[in-house]
Amino acid sequence: MRSLSRIPIRVAFEGVGEYEGELVRFYAPITVQQLLKLLPIEGAVAKWDYAVYFQIDLRRGAEREVKRVKAGDILYWPPSQYLVIAYKDAVPPAQMVKVGRLKGDFSRLEDLRPGARVRMTRLE
């Protein structure tokens, strides 16, 4: 039987490849539930020091804010309505809510060009 608390996903980055992972309700139940309603999510990525991010159509406050992120973490950035995927461990400069994790070699995300397309889908 499939777990209702861990939802398998795939994130495909143009020019870099695909990663599998999961959204985890335990991290932020309300935020994850709202993200699931939006899937599939597509956008254009931007980069900063330790992560790539893309805008999504979700507006809500910080639920269970985290103070440190690890490579592979999927995060929601409430003030700007972005999904963030960390490719390095870091201390975020703004509010972040962890919503899931990806598996794989995250160093490839450092080569992602700004504006590349990203698509997050639910695995059935």
C-alpha positions as CSV (number, residue, x, y, z in Angstrom):
1,M,0.0,0.0,0.0
2,R,1.3,3.4,-0.9
3,S,1.9,6.0,1.8
4,L,-0.4,8.9,2.0
5,S,2.1,11.0,3.8
6,R,5.0,10.7,1.2
7,I,4.0,11.5,-2.3
8,P,6.4,10.5,-5.1
9,I,7.3,13.2,-7.6
10,R,9.6,13.8,-10.6
11,V,11.3,17.1,-11.3
12,A,12.6,17.6,-14.9
13,F,15.1,20.4,-15.6
14,E,15.7,21.4,-19.2
15,G,19.3,20.7,-20.2
16,V,20.2,19.0,-16.9
17,G,17.9,16.0,-16.5
18,E,15.4,14.5,-14.1
19,Y,15.3,13.8,-10.4
20,E,12.9,11.7,-8.4
21,G,11.9,12.5,-4.9
22,E,8.9,13.1,-2.7
23,L,6.7,15.7,-1.1
24,V,6.3,14.9,2.6
25,R,3.1,16.0,4.4
26,F,4.8,15.8,7.8
27,Y,7.1,18.7,7.0
28,A,4.2,21.2,6.3
29,P,0.8,19.5,5.9
30,I,-1.2,22.4,4.6
31,T,1.4,23.7,2.2
32,V,2.0,20.2,0.8
33,Q,-1.7,19.6,0.3
34,Q,-2.0,22.9,-1.6
35,L,1.0,22.0,-3.7
36,L,-0.5,18.7,-4.7
37,K,-3.6,20.5,-6.1
38,L,-1.3,22.5,-8.3
39,L,0.6,19.6,-9.9
40,P,1.9,19.5,-12.5
41,I,3.8,22.7,-11.9
42,E,5.9,24.3,-14.6
43,G,8.1,27.4,-14.8
44,A,11.3,29.0,-15.6
45,V,14.2,28.7,-13.1
46,A,16.3,31.4,-11.6
47,K,19.4,30.7,-9.5
48,W,21.1,32.0,-6.5
49,D,23.9,31.1,-4.2
50,Y,22.8,27.6,-3.1
51,A,19.6,26.9,-5.0
52,V,17.4,27.2,-8.0
53,Y,13.9,28.5,-7.7
54,F,10.7,29.1,-9.8
55,Q,7.5,31.0,-9.2
56,I,4.3,29.0,-8.4
57,D,0.7,30.0,-7.9
58,L,0.5,29.5,-4.2
59,R,0.0,32.3,-1.6
60,R,0.3,31.3,2.1
61,G,2.3,32.1,5.1
62,A,5.3,30.2,6.6
63,E,4.3,26.9,8.1
64,R,7.1,25.2,10.1
65,E,9.9,27.5,9.0
66,V,13.4,25.8,8.7
67,K,16.7,27.5,9.7
68,R,19.0,25.2,7.7
69,V,18.6,23.5,4.3
70,K,20.4,20.6,2.8
71,A,21.2,19.7,-0.8
72,G,18.1,18.1,-2.3
73,D,15.6,19.9,-0.1
74,I,12.4,21.1,-1.8
75,L,11.2,24.3,-0.1
76,Y,8.5,26.9,-0.3
77,W,9.5,30.5,0.0
78,P,6.3,32.3,1.2
79,P,7.2,36.0,0.7
80,S,7.7,35.6,-3.0
81,Q,5.6,32.5,-3.9
82,Y,8.6,30.4,-5.1
83,L,9.5,26.7,-5.0
84,V,13.1,26.4,-4.2
85,I,15.4,23.3,-4.7
86,A,18.7,23.5,-2.8
87,Y,21.8,22.1,-4.5
88,K,24.1,23.0,-1.5
89,D,23.7,22.9,2.3
90,A,23.0,26.5,3.5
91,V,21.4,28.8,6.0
92,P,18.6,30.5,4.1
93,P,18.5,34.3,4.2
94,A,14.7,34.4,4.2
95,Q,11.7,32.3,5.5
96,M,11.7,28.8,4.0
97,V,9.3,25.9,4.5
98,K,10.5,22.4,3.7
99,V,8.0,20.4,1.7
100,G,10.0,17.5,0.3
101,R,13.3,16.0,-0.9
102,L,14.9,15.0,-4.1
103,K,17.5,12.2,-4.7
104,G,20.6,12.3,-6.8
105,D,23.6,14.3,-7.7
106,F,22.6,17.9,-7.1
107,S,25.9,19.5,-8.3
108,R,24.3,19.2,-11.8
109,L,21.9,21.9,-10.8
110,E,24.8,24.4,-10.6
111,D,25.1,24.2,-14.4
112,L,21.4,25.0,-14.9
113,R,21.0,28.2,-17.0
114,P,18.6,30.9,-15.8
115,G,15.4,30.7,-17.7
116,A,15.6,26.9,-18.3
117,R,12.2,25.2,-18.0
118,V,11.3,23.0,-15.0
119,R,8.4,20.7,-14.6
120,M,7.3,18.9,-11.4
121,T,4.9,16.0,-11.7
122,R,3.4,13.4,-9.4
123,L,4.5,9.8,-10.0
124,E,1.6,7.3,-10.1
